[in-house]
Amino acid sequence: MRTRNPFVPAAIVAALTIGSLAACSSSGNTNYVSSHTPASSSSATAGSSSGSGAKSEELPSDFPKADVPLVDGTIVVARGDKDNGWSVTVQPSGKNGFADAKSALEGKGYTQQAGGTDSAAVYTNDKYTVSVKTPGVSVTYAVTAN
């Protein structure tokens, strides 16, 4: 009797999701970041020397850098705007990226909402709602203005 490997469908879904995100076009959004955009944020610069050789993406010009702390590392995805929210994925320079992300948000005065897990949490303050999750090693932020 042959048994099914339950991880194969999950791997296919993950691959298709990553492929769809990579294939997104700018659709006229001037904050779209290409893979050739140089890094300029302090978080991006800190991760540039992480040994991976990967170049960090630049955060959208209106991303609230002063209000939403990101973990140090290489920014691999950085898209969005104030009207629609931002999505940022960071490959952390350390091994505790998700814990560091949560700690930084709490240190900035954000309050964790009920229902958080050890791989996803939602934080809020007066200005922003930040969903932070880890699909493995990287840390993904979804930020919206309140």
N, C-alpha and C positions, 0 to 999 in steps of 0.2 A: 504494500500500500504506500502510495506516495503522499507526503504531507506538503502543504503549501508553506512557504516561508512568508510570515506576515510582514516582514520588513521590505520585501520587494515592492508592493504597491505604495508604501510610504516613500520609498526612494524615488519611484517614478513621479509621484506627486511633487516631491521636493524639487526634482530636476525640472519638471515642467514649470513650476512656480518661479524658480530662479531664471529659467530661460525666458519666461514672459516678462519678468522685471527687466532683464537685460535688453529685451527687444523694444521696450517703451520708447516712444519718440518724444521729442520736445513739444510737439503740437503748438508751437508758437510761444511756449513758456520760456522767458528769458532767464529763468533761474535753473533751467535744466543744466546739468553738469555732465560733460563728456569725459571720457577716460583720458583725455589729453589736457584737462584743466589743471594748472599748477595749484599746489597747496598754499594756503595763506593763513589759516587759523592756528592758534597756539596748540590746539589739540592735534591738528593735522601735522604740524611740524614736529611735535614730540614723537609721533609714531613713525616718522619718516626714517629714523635711524634704528628701527626695530629689527633690522637684519633681513627682513623679508624682501627688501628691494622694491616693494610695491610703492607706487606714488599715491599719496593721499589726494582725495577729491577736495575741492574747495566748497565750503558751505555756501548756500545761497546768500546773497548780499543782505537780505532782510532777516536772516535767521537770528533769533534772540540769544546770541552768544553769552551776554552778561547775565541772563536770567536762567538759561538752561545749560547746566554743566554736562559736558560729555567726558567719557573716560578717555585717557590718553591712549593713542594708538593711530592706526591708519584708517582714514575715512574711506570706505569703499563705495558707499552710495550717499549722495547728498542731493535731495530734490525738494521742491515745493516753494511755497510763498505764504505770506501772511494771510491771504484770503482763504486758501485751501489747506493750510497746514504744511508741515515739513516732515520728511522721512529721512532719517540718517542712520546708516549702519556703520559701525566702527569695529575694526579688527583690533582688539585691545593689545597693548604692549605687554600686559601682565596676564597671569593665569586666572585672576579673579575678576574678570570684566563685569559680570552681572552684579556681583556684590559691590564692586567699586562704584558702578553706576547708581545703584540704590543709595549707597552711602553719600555720594556727592549730591544727589537730589535732596535727601533728608538734611544734609548739612546746609543746603541753600534755603531751607524752610518749607520744602514740599511735604505734604502729608500723604501717606500711602492709603489708598482706598481699600475697602474690604475685598476679599476674593483673590488676593495675590498668591502666587505659587512660587516655587523655587526656580522658575524659569520665565515668569511674566508678572508684571505689577503695573498698577496705574497710580500716578502721583498727581496731586493738584496743589495749586496755590491760587492767589487772587488773579493772576494774569494768564496762566497756562495750565493745560492738562497734558501730562507726559505719560505715554504708555511705553514701557521699556520691557524688552523681552530678549531672550537669547535662544536662537535656534541651534545652539551648539557652543562654539567659542565666541563668535561675533555677538555684538550687542546692537539691537535695533531700537531706535527711538521714533515714536510717532508723536509729534508735538502739534497741538492746536491752541489757538488763542481762546480764552474764555469770553 
